[in-house]
Amino acid sequence: MNLEAEKVTSIETYLNQLPRLNEKLGGTIFYRGQSKISYNLTPSIFRGGLRQEEHNIYTQILTECAHEFEGCNFHNEILSKMQHYGVPTRLLDVTTNALVALYFACERNYKEDGVVFVIKTDKSSIKQYDSDAISILSSLPRFNYEEKEEIADLATNAQLEMRESPLEETIIKFNDKKIIKRLLHEIKKEKPAFENIINPKDILTNYFFLPRKTNARIIRQSGAFLIFGLKDREIGDQFSTINEGNSQSYKIIIDKDSKKSIIDQLMVFGISKATLHPELYKVAEFIKEKYHLVDC
């Protein structure tokens, strides 16, 4: 669904373009604000040729900053923390708070229009942080590029075979592959009780998941994530991919000349750099900007 409407110039015009209350009650809606309308809904690891380096990046961060991840019991918690600090991952930040998304659409790039993606989905596309599907996808960075390509090929072929062969037989055959057994082994490191079966569908699917509220930023931003599977080898406009299956999306365009005034309006609602980024250095940045302070 594409919504043709005027550009947003204030919180009021923004609210007029949001889903109505009955739509919100009838399903789950996520939002993502981006300060450039030209940006696609693409995870950072899939940009700029980094996709082939995912395993190396993941491993190096865990090696160099091991102490930072001592309390992380799940791969998705490791990925969430990496995302928090700006490390490229296969996660895409989303929020359940429409005003938070509006802030991120306005916070920078003042010479270009911003955009808020409104993503409507159903419960089948949403997982908890400890779900089996999320364990599968968040374990993928442990494999190098060639290995993930092999896993993707096997999952794709298994999906095709399911159309002509018995489902159980196809899944057993898929799980008997050496690389899939390695994936299962990796999953069992964090979930020893994980059943010895991986559904190839889960490997090829993008899921929303709700992280544990272990840090103030996720809480303040009403944060969630979209974790990407292996279906899309070469991602262009990820917006179209999200529209597949049980999700529908549209864009709300934010006028570039109104970004700063909208930021000021959002402060009245308690939404600012200081509230959404409660870390000391971010709050310090906010205070310096607010009082027009410059570095000495």
C-alpha positions as CSV (number, residue, x, y, z in Angstrom):
1,M,0.0,0.0,0.0
2,N,1.4,3.4,-0.9
3,L,-0.1,6.4,0.7
4,E,-0.2,9.6,-1.5
5,A,-0.5,12.5,0.9
6,E,1.0,15.9,1.6
7,K,4.4,16.1,3.2
8,V,4.4,16.3,7.0
9,T,5.2,19.8,8.3
10,S,4.1,19.4,11.9
11,I,3.1,16.8,14.5
12,E,-0.5,17.5,13.7
13,T,-0.2,16.7,10.0
14,Y,1.9,13.6,10.9
15,L,-0.8,12.2,13.2
16,N,-3.4,12.7,10.5
17,Q,-1.5,10.2,8.3
18,L,-1.1,7.5,10.9
19,P,-3.3,4.4,11.1
20,R,-6.5,4.9,12.9
21,L,-7.0,3.4,16.4
22,N,-9.1,0.5,15.2
23,E,-6.3,-0.5,12.8
24,K,-3.8,-0.4,15.6
25,L,-6.0,-2.6,17.8
26,G,-6.6,-5.1,15.0
27,G,-2.9,-5.9,14.4
28,T,0.6,-4.9,15.2
29,I,2.2,-1.8,13.7
30,F,5.9,-1.0,13.7
31,Y,7.5,2.3,12.6
32,R,10.9,3.2,11.3
33,G,12.1,6.8,10.9
34,Q,14.9,7.6,8.4
35,S,16.3,11.0,7.8
36,K,16.8,10.5,4.1
37,I,13.9,9.5,1.9
38,S,16.4,7.8,-0.5
39,Y,17.4,5.3,2.2
40,N,16.0,1.8,1.8
41,L,15.0,-0.5,4.6
42,T,18.3,-2.3,4.5
43,P,20.3,-3.6,7.5
44,S,23.8,-2.0,7.8
45,I,25.6,-5.3,7.1
46,F,24.0,-5.4,3.6
47,R,25.3,-2.0,2.7
48,G,28.6,-1.0,1.1
49,G,29.8,-4.5,0.4
50,L,29.9,-5.5,4.1
51,R,27.8,-8.6,3.6
52,Q,30.8,-10.8,2.9
53,E,32.5,-9.5,6.0
54,E,29.7,-10.2,8.5
55,H,31.5,-13.2,10.1
56,N,34.8,-11.3,10.4
57,I,33.2,-8.3,11.9
58,Y,31.2,-10.3,14.4
59,T,34.2,-12.4,15.5
60,Q,36.5,-9.4,15.8
61,I,34.1,-7.5,18.0
62,L,33.6,-10.5,20.3
63,T,37.4,-11.0,20.5
64,E,38.4,-7.4,21.1
65,C,35.5,-6.5,23.4
66,A,34.8,-9.8,25.1
67,H,34.0,-8.2,28.5
68,E,31.2,-6.2,26.9
69,F,29.3,-9.3,26.1
70,E,29.8,-11.3,29.3
71,G,26.1,-11.0,30.3
72,C,24.7,-11.9,26.9
73,N,23.2,-15.4,26.9
74,F,21.7,-15.3,23.4
75,H,23.2,-14.5,20.0
76,N,20.4,-12.0,19.4
77,E,21.5,-10.2,22.6
78,I,25.0,-9.9,21.2
79,L,23.6,-8.6,17.9
80,S,21.4,-6.1,19.7
81,K,24.4,-4.8,21.7
82,M,26.5,-4.5,18.5
83,Q,23.6,-2.6,16.9
84,H,23.4,-0.4,19.9
85,Y,27.1,0.7,19.4
86,G,26.8,1.1,15.6
87,V,28.4,-2.2,14.5
88,P,27.0,-3.4,11.2
89,T,24.5,-6.2,11.8
90,R,21.6,-8.0,10.1
91,L,19.2,-6.1,12.4
92,L,17.1,-3.2,11.5
93,D,15.8,-0.9,14.3
94,V,12.1,-0.3,14.5
95,T,9.8,1.1,17.2
96,T,6.2,0.7,18.4
97,N,6.1,4.5,19.1
98,A,5.2,6.6,16.1
99,L,6.6,9.8,17.6
100,V,9.9,8.2,18.2
101,A,10.1,7.2,14.5
102,L,9.2,10.8,13.7
103,Y,12.1,12.1,15.7
104,F,14.6,9.8,13.9
105,A,13.2,11.0,10.5
106,C,14.0,14.6,11.6
107,E,17.2,14.4,13.6
108,R,19.7,15.0,10.8
109,N,20.1,15.5,7.0
110,Y,18.3,18.8,7.1
111,K,18.7,19.4,3.3
112,E,16.7,16.2,2.4
113,D,13.2,15.0,3.1
114,G,12.8,12.3,5.8
115,V,10.5,9.3,5.9
116,V,8.6,7.2,8.4
117,F,7.8,3.7,7.3
118,V,4.6,2.4,8.8
119,I,4.7,-1.4,8.8
120,K,1.6,-3.4,9.5
121,T,2.1,-7.0,10.3
122,D,0.4,-9.9,12.1
123,K,1.5,-12.1,15.0
124,S,3.0,-14.8,12.8
125,S,5.8,-12.4,11.8
126,I,6.6,-11.4,15.4
127,K,8.8,-13.4,17.7
128,Q,10.0,-13.1,21.2
129,Y,13.8,-12.8,21.8
130,D,14.1,-16.4,22.9
131,S,12.1,-18.0,20.1
132,D,13.6,-20.8,18.0
133,A,13.3,-18.8,14.8
134,I,15.3,-15.9,16.2
135,S,17.9,-18.3,17.6
136,I,18.4,-19.7,14.1
137,L,18.7,-16.3,12.4
138,S,20.9,-14.7,15.0
139,S,23.3,-17.7,14.8
140,L,24.1,-17.0,11.1
141,P,26.9,-14.4,11.7
142,R,28.9,-17.3,13.1
143,F,29.3,-18.6,9.6
144,N,31.4,-17.1,6.8
145,Y,30.0,-15.8,3.5
146,E,30.4,-19.0,1.6
147,E,28.9,-21.1,4.3
148,K,25.8,-18.8,4.5
149,E,25.5,-19.1,0.7
150,E,25.5,-22.9,1.1
151,I,22.9,-22.7,3.8
152,A,20.7,-20.5,1.7
153,D,20.9,-22.7,-1.3
154,L,20.0,-25.8,0.8
155,A,17.1,-24.0,2.4
156,T,15.8,-22.7,-1.0
157,N,16.0,-26.2,-2.6
158,A,14.3,-27.7,0.4
159,Q,11.4,-25.2,0.1
160,L,11.1,-26.2,-3.6
161,E,11.1,-30.0,-2.7
162,M,8.3,-29.5,-0.2
163,R,6.0,-28.8,-3.1
164,E,6.5,-32.4,-4.5
165,S,7.8,-34.5,-1.6
166,P,6.4,-35.2,1.9
167,L,7.1,-32.3,4.3
168,E,8.7,-34.4,7.1
169,E,10.9,-36.4,4.7
170,T,12.2,-33.1,3.1
171,I,13.0,-31.5,6.5
172,I,14.8,-34.6,7.7
173,K,16.9,-34.7,4.6
174,F,17.7,-31.0,5.0
175,N,18.8,-31.4,8.6
176,D,21.1,-34.3,7.6
177,K,23.4,-31.9,5.7
178,K,26.7,-31.3,7.3
179,I,26.5,-27.5,7.4
180,I,22.9,-27.6,8.8
181,K,24.2,-29.9,11.6
182,R,26.9,-27.2,12.3
183,L,24.2,-24.6,12.5
184,L,22.2,-26.7,14.9
185,H,25.3,-27.2,17.0
186,E,25.7,-23.4,17.2
187,I,22.1,-22.9,18.3
188,K,22.4,-25.5,21.0
189,K,25.3,-23.6,22.6
190,E,22.7,-21.0,23.7
191,K,19.7,-23.3,23.8
192,P,20.6,-26.9,24.8
193,A,16.9,-27.9,24.7
194,F,16.5,-26.8,21.1
195,E,14.8,-29.6,19.1
196,N,17.1,-31.3,16.6
197,I,15.2,-29.9,13.7
198,I,15.6,-26.6,11.8
199,N,12.8,-25.6,9.5
200,P,14.3,-24.2,6.2
201,K,11.5,-21.7,6.0
202,D,12.9,-19.9,9.1
203,I,16.3,-19.5,7.5
204,L,14.7,-17.6,4.5
205,T,12.3,-15.4,6.5
206,N,12.6,-11.9,8.0
207,Y,11.1,-11.7,11.4
208,F,10.3,-8.9,13.8
209,F,11.5,-9.6,17.3
210,L,11.0,-8.0,20.7
211,P,14.3,-7.8,22.6
212,R,14.8,-8.1,26.3
213,K,14.6,-4.7,27.9
214,T,18.1,-4.8,29.3
215,N,19.2,-1.2,28.5
216,A,17.6,2.2,28.9
217,R,17.8,3.0,25.2
218,I,15.6,0.1,24.1
219,I,13.1,1.1,26.8
220,R,13.1,4.8,26.0
221,Q,12.8,4.2,22.3
222,S,10.1,1.4,22.6
223,G,12.6,-0.5,20.5
224,A,12.3,-3.7,18.5
225,F,14.2,-5.2,15.6
226,L,13.6,-6.7,12.2
227,I,16.1,-9.5,11.7
228,F,16.9,-10.6,8.2
229,G,17.2,-14.2,7.0
230,L,19.0,-15.5,3.9
231,K,16.3,-15.1,1.3
232,D,17.6,-11.8,-0.2
233,R,21.1,-12.3,-1.5
234,E,21.3,-8.9,-3.2
235,I,19.0,-6.5,-1.5
236,G,17.8,-3.4,-3.4
237,D,14.6,-1.9,-2.2
238,Q,13.9,-3.8,1.0
239,F,10.6,-2.0,1.3
240,S,9.2,-4.4,-1.3
241,T,10.4,-7.4,0.5
242,I,8.6,-6.4,3.7
243,N,5.4,-6.1,1.8
244,E,5.5,-9.9,1.1
245,G,3.6,-12.3,3.2
246,N,1.7,-10.9,6.2
247,S,3.2,-7.4,6.2
248,Q,2.0,-4.2,4.6
249,S,3.8,-0.9,4.6
250,Y,3.6,2.6,3.4
251,K,5.7,5.8,3.7
252,I,5.0,9.1,5.3
253,I,7.2,11.8,3.9
254,I,8.7,14.5,6.3
255,D,9.3,17.9,4.8
256,K,13.0,18.8,5.1
257,D,12.3,22.5,5.9
258,S,10.1,21.4,8.8
259,K,12.5,19.0,10.5
260,K,13.9,21.4,13.1
261,S,10.5,22.8,14.1
262,I,9.2,19.3,14.5
263,I,12.1,18.4,16.7
264,D,11.2,21.4,18.9
265,Q,7.5,20.2,19.0
266,L,8.6,16.7,20.0
267,M,10.4,18.1,23.0
268,V,7.1,19.2,24.4
269,F,6.1,15.5,24.3
270,G,9.3,14.5,26.1
271,I,11.0,13.1,23.0
272,S,14.5,14.4,22.4
273,K,18.1,13.3,22.0
274,A,18.5,13.3,25.8
275,T,15.4,11.1,26.4
276,L,15.9,8.6,23.6
277,H,19.7,8.4,24.1
278,P,20.1,8.4,27.9
279,E,23.8,7.7,27.8
280,L,25.9,10.5,29.5
281,Y,27.7,11.5,26.3
282,K,24.5,11.8,24.4
283,V,22.8,13.9,27.1
284,A,25.9,16.1,27.2
285,E,25.5,16.6,23.4
286,F,21.9,17.5,23.8
287,I,22.6,20.1,26.5
288,K,25.4,21.7,24.4
289,E,23.1,22.0,21.4
290,K,20.2,23.3,23.6
291,Y,22.3,26.1,25.1
292,H,24.4,26.7,21.9
293,L,27.6,25.8,23.6
294,V,30.8,25.2,21.6
295,D,33.8,23.1,22.4
296,C,36.6,25.1,24.1
